[in-house]
Amino acid sequence: MSSPKGHVVLFSYEGWGHLRPLTVLAAKIVKARLTFVTLLTNPKYLERVQTEISRNFDSGDATRDLIRVIAMPIPDDSTMLNRVGVNNAFALTYKQLVGGEPIKCAQSGIVHNPLPVPTGVVLDFFAKAPMDIVRATHSVKIYAWYTASASFIKWAFVSSGDPRPKIEAKIKETGKTFDEVVNEVVFDTTGEVLHLPGLPPMHDYEHQPQEMFVKGAGGQFMLDGRSFLKECDGLIMTTPEEYEPEGIADIKQWFGKTSRNVYHLGPLLPALDDPKASAEEKSISANGQEISQFMDSVLKSHGPQSMVYMSFGSLFWSVEPEKIWAFVDVLIEKKIPFVMSHASAFATVPDSVKEKVEKSGLGILSKFTPQQSILAHPATGWFVTHCGQNSTIETITFGVPMICWPFFADQPSNAARLTDVLDVAYELYEVRNGLGLKPIFRNGKVPVATVEAVREEAARVLENAFLADGQRKRENLKRLRDAVLSSWSEGAVRNYLWMP
């Protein structure tokens, strides 16, 4: 192997939908050109990130050694909504990188030798504080790592207008603090009908169809994302052009006005048919082997495409969990086998639900699930999903149609595109609450939103999903999947990414 040139630093906040595709990007970079890569992460994610990276390499592939994963000294109380400790740890670690100092991994204790000064940096597009740290340390190109819908980005972070003057006026008017006002202003809605590229018309409030347990620093996140996108040197997106060409064209046009590039690199996944990659993913789930055996048994007892997989990602959960359990009840009543992930810190599964699921013999409840392995299994027929971008692209790539249960931000955009534009999914409307109880522009529906309404809707959707209507959506998705898979090659990274 010839000598590596350059050094790329990657960093994302801890949401798994942001972090997981970043591990694949690291692998794509070193395979496309011999370049050192340092991926900075949270100690609690170290093992999972290392395993995820290894899924992209054959045993003995020396290029894997070009990637090092370093857990930063992040306080235990740091979260996605409390980033001070993370940002401070990034500042310390990045200055060590640039200063040519050895760096000790905060989780493993391994001391990593100095590497050349970073020649490129990829940061989570919410990571404005880390961006400022890098800029203050040395001159290097910084690229935004964007893991959400292309159709959503320009409205949410550009054309909706800068909310800072409104925030300042509100503070003067009410005497409240910035923290008290920022969410109120940033997430305010007027009922405006939005015409976003590639989407049916939607009211602005339709991007908040569920109440959140806590918005916390959500408003500050939006402000940080707005500033980051204006100041970065380019944008790296995880979405494939075949999924949302209009949204990608729109954001490319905006970035092009300042002579900056947009790179759409999705889907960022390990080899879909690699047994090693599947085995390693299962190894990081405590229930991985049990889930695998369950799916094999479902395939024998119920046949192909007979199982439902449910997951709302690593962060999201309903403030009305009784609606989730109502959906589970319908699955059991219809004798539909299922696997359900409940990874969110807000998720609590009542003992009564655990007992009911166990007694039925139809389902598995798991804190963390090997999602790609589940989607790849021939028993899996439908995916009940929050429509986060990473889950959306994964399920398209594996050809599993969706039942959409969006919560916030770009998730409703994805749900609308999947159901009304591409016709590869159903959307659940009765699960909504809060602003989600207002009229839905594209179909005129006004959710009743009772538990009984959820049960009725779930029964109707599941009935259709396993009949001719669902098969039509599956065939539509197969065409989209084939287009997405045919578009990607290693040259996509080699030819137009910024690598030194």
N, C-alpha and C positions, 0 to 999 in steps of 0.2 A: 504494500500500500504506500503510495506516495505521501509526501508531507501535507498535512492539512493546512489550509489557508483561511484566515479570518476566524471570527468568534462571534456567534450570535447568542444573545441573551433573550430568554422567553420568560414571561411572567403573567399569570392570570390570578384574579381572586378565586376563592375556593369553590364556587359553584361548579359541580362536576360537568355540567353542560358546557361551561367555558373551558374547563381544564382538560377534559378528555380529548377533544379534537386537537388541542395544542400538543399533546404527546405524539399524535400522528404527524403533525407538522414537523416536529423535531426529527422524526425518522425520515420523512420525505426530504428534508434539507440535507442530511448527511448522506443519503443515498444518491441524491442528485449531484452533489459536489462535496468533496472532502472539506468539511468545515467543522470547527469545534462548536458545540452547542451546550449552553448552561441553562437548565430549566430550574427556576427558583420557585419553591412551593412551601406549603404549610407542613409542619412535622406530621400531622395526623394523616396527610395524604401521601407521604413519601413512598410507602410500600406499594400502594395502589398505583401511583404514577410510574414507578419503576417497572411494575408488572405490565402496565399498559404499554409502555415503550417497548418492552421485550416482545410483546405480541407481534410487533412489526418486523421482526428479524428472525431469520433461520438460526438454528444453533451454530455457534462458531463464527458467525458473521462479525468480522472485526470492526466494521463501521459502527456497530452498537457502542463501542468503547469511546466514540467521539462525543457521545452525549453523557453529560453528568447531571444528576438531579441532586440539588442541594436544598435541604430543609433549613429555612431561616429561623432565627431565634424569636419566634412569635409567641406572645403570651397566650396562655390557655383560654383567656376570656375573650379573645379576638374572634369576631364573626364577620360575615358579609356586611352586616349593618353597623359594625363597630370596627373601623379599619385603622384606627390610630396605631395600634400595636403592629399591625402588618406593615404599614407604611414606614414606621420607625425601623423595623427589621430590614426592610428593603433598602433603606438609606444606608444602614451599616454595611450590609452585604455588598451592595453595588459599589460603594467606595472602596471596599477591599478588592473587588474584582478589578477596578480601574487602577488601583494602587499596586497591583502585582503582588498582593499578599496571599499567603495560604488561607484557605477558608475551611472552617470546621463545620460539618453538617450537624445541625442542632438535634437531629434524631438519632442518626447512626453513630455519631462521634468520629466518622472518617474525616481526615484532613486532606483536602484537595489542593494539589499544587497550583501555583499561579499559571494562568494562560495569557495569551496576548490580550491587549486592551480590546474590549468589545467593538466590533465594526458594524454591528446592526442590532437593534433592540425591537422586540415585539412585546407590546404591553396591552393588557385588557383595556378596552376603550373607556372604561370607568376609572382607570388608574391615573388620574390627573396628578396626584401627589407624587407617585413614582416618576411620572414624566418630568415634573419639575426638578426632581432630584437628579435625574440623568442629565437634563439640560444644564444644571448648575455644576455638574461634575466634569463634563467634557462635551465636545461636539461630535455627534453621531446621529445617523438617521433613526427616527423612531416611527414605528408603524403601529397603527391601531389594530387590535385583534377584536373583530366584531363577530359575535356568535348569535345574532338574532336576525329577524326577517329584513331583507333588503327593502321591501316595500314600506316598512315602518320607520326606517332610520331617518329619512330626510324630514318627514313631518315631525317626528318626536324631538329631533335634535337640531333642526335647522329652520324649516319654514314656519314652525309654530310660533316663532318669535322669542326673543330673549326675555325670560320672566324676571330678571333681576330688578329692573325698574319697578315692576309691580310689587316685588317683595319688599323693596326699600320703602315704597309708599305705604304698604300695609303695616310695616313696623312703625312708621311715624303716626299713622292713623290710629292704631290700636294700642301701641306701647308694648306689644308682644315682642319676644325675642326672635332672632333669625330662625332658630330651630323650631319654634312654634308656628312660624308663618310659612316656611319654605314648602312643606308638603301641601298645605292649603292652597297655595298659589300654583305650584307646579302641576298638581293633579286636578285643578279646577276644570269644570266642563260647562259648556254653554248650550249643548245640543246641536252644535254646528255639524252639518253633513260634510264628511270628508270624502274626497275623491282621490284615493291613493293609487299609485300605479299598479295595475294588474289585479286590483281588488274591486269588489262591488262597493257601491256607496255605503258608508257607515257613519252613524252619529259618533261624535268624539267620545261620548260616555261609553260606547260599546267596547272601548279598549280597556275598560275596568268592569268586566261583568261579574266579578266576585269581590267581596270584601276580603281584605288581607288581615291576617292576625296582627301584624304590625308593619306599618310602612317605614317606621324608623328613619333611616338615612336615605330613603328612596328618593326624596326630592333633591338631596345633595348629589346622589348618584346621577340624576338627570342633568344637573348643572355641570358636573364634572365631565360627563359624556359630551355635552355640547362644546365645552372648552377644548377637550381633547381632540375632537374631530376637526375643529378649526385650526389647531396648531400642529397636528401630526404631519409626517412626511408622506403618508400613504395609508391605504386601508386594505387589510386582509380579511376576507369574508369566508365563512364556512359554507355558504350556500352555493349550490350549482346553478349555472345560468339556465339550465333546462327547467328548473323548478320555478324561478321567478325572474324571467328575462326583463320584464318591464321595470321592476324595482332596481335591478342591477344597472340597467341603462340610465335610469334617473339619477342614481347616486354617482355613477361614472361621469355624467355630465356636470354635476355640481363640483366634484373634485377636479375635473378637467379645467374648470375656470381658473384654478390656481396652479395648473400644471402638475397636479399630483395624480398618482396612479391608484387604481382600485384592482385588487387581485381576488378573484372568486375561485377558491380552490376546492370546494366541496365536490363529492363527499370525502371527508377525511376519516377513513376507517382502515383497520388492518385488512389483510386478505380475507375475503368472505368465506372461503372454503378451506381455510387452514386449520387442521385439527389442533395444532399447537396453540394457535391464538385463542381458539375456543376453550381449550383446557385451562389456559392461564387465566382467562376471564372468570371461569367458574371457580377457580382456586381462591379468588379474593371475596367470594360470597360465602358466608357461613353455611348457607343452605344450598350452595351450588350443586353438590352431588345429589341431594334430595330432589331438587327441582329438575335436574336432568333425568333422573329415574322416573319422576312423576310424568314428565312430558313423554317419555318413551312408553309408559303404560297407557297414557291417554291416546297416543297414536294407535296402539293395538286395540283399545276398547272402544274408542269413538271415531277413529279415522283421521285423515289429514285435515288440517285447517278447521279443527273442531274446538280448539281452546281459545279462551280470551285472556289476554295479558293486560293488567292494569298498573299504571304507574303515573305519578304526577311529578316525577323528577326528584331531585335531592332537597328542594326547598319548599315546594307548594303543598298545601293541604286545605281542605274546606273548613271554614268557620262553622259550617253546619254538617258535621261528620255523619249525622243521621241520614243524610242523603247518600253518602258513600255506602253506608251499610244497607240502605234500601236497594241500591243497585246490586250489591252482593247478594241480597235476598232473592232478587229476581234471577240472578245467575243460578242459584241453588234450586229455585223452584222449577226452572227450565232444564235443570240437569246439564248445565253447560260447565265443563271443567275450566278452571282458571288459576292463574298465578297472579298475586297482587303484591306490589312493592309498597312499603310505607316508610320511606327513607327520611321524610321531613322531621325536623326536630319538634314540629307541632303535632305530629301524628301520635295518637294514642288508640290502641285497639282494645276495646272492652273485652273482658273475659267471656261475656256472653257471645260475642261475635267469634272469638277464637273457638269456643266450644261448638258453636253451630257449624263452622267451617270444618272442624275436625270430624264431627259426627257425620257430615254429609259425604266425606271422602272425595269431594269434588274439587277442593282447592288447597292452595298453599299460600300462607301469609309470610312475607319475608321482609326484614328491614332493608336489606340490600340484595338486588337481584342481578344476575349476569345478563343484562338486557340484550346485547347483541346475539348471544347464544340462544336466548329465548325467541327472538325475532327470526333467527335462522332456522329454528326447528320446524319440521314439516307439520307438527301438530298445531302450531300457532295459526289461528285464523283471523283474529282481530286484536287491535291494540287500543285500549281506552287510555287516552293520553291528554296531558295538559297542553300539548302542541308547542312545547318549547322547541327552539330551532334544532337543537342537537337531536332530540327524539324524533322530530319530524323528518329530518334528513336520513336518520338511521332507518326508520320504518319504510320510507320510500325505497331506500337502497335494498332492503330485504324483501320488498314487495308485499308487505302486510297492510291491508287497509285499516282505516282508523275510525274510532268513535271519539269525537273531540269533546273535551271538558276543559276549556280554557279558563284561566284565572286573571291574567293581567298582561299589560304591555303589548308585545308583539304576538302573544299567543292567540288572541282573537283574530288578528290578521291572518295568521296561518290557518286557523280553523275556517275562516270565510273562504280563503283560497282553495283549501282542500275540498270543501263541501260544494261551494257554489260555482267555482271556476273550473276546477279540475275534475270534480265529481268522483273523488276517490275515498270519500269519508261521509259519515253522518256527524251532526253536531247535537249535543244535548243542551236544551234551552231551559228546562225546568230546574236544573241544578243551580241556576243563577241566584244572586241576592244583591242587596245594595243597589248601585246604579244599574246593575244588570236586569232589574225588574222593569226598566223603562222599555218603550217600544223598540223593536229591532227593525231598522230601516229596510233592509233588503227583502224581508218577508212579511212585515207588519205584525209579527207575533208579539204578544205581551205575556211574559211568563206568569203562570199561576204560582209556581215555585213552592208548592206544598210537597211534603214527603210523598203523599199519595200521587200527586202529579208526576213526581220523579219516577215512581214505580210504573205508572202507566206508560210514560215515555220510554223508559228502559225496556219494558216488555215489547213495545212496538218496534223500537230500533233493533233490538236483538232478533226479533222475528224476521224482519226484513233482511238483516245482515246475513242470515243463513239461507236465504231464498234467492230467487233470480235477481232481485234488485242489488243485493250484496255482491253477487257474482259479477254483475255488470261493473260495479265499482272496482272490483278486484282486477278485472281485465283492463280497465282504464289505467289502473296503477301499474300494471305490468308494462304497458307502453311507456309510461313516464319513467319507470325504473330502467328500462332498456336504454332510453335516451340519456339518462343521467350516467349510467355506467359506461356507455360508449364514449362519453365526452372526456373522461379523465385519463391522463397518462403521466408518467414521470416527467415528461417534457413540460408539462404545465408548470411545474416548479422550476425546472432547469432553465426554461427559455425566458420567463418573464418575471421571476422574483428577483429581489435586489441582492442576492447573495454575493459576497466578495469573491 
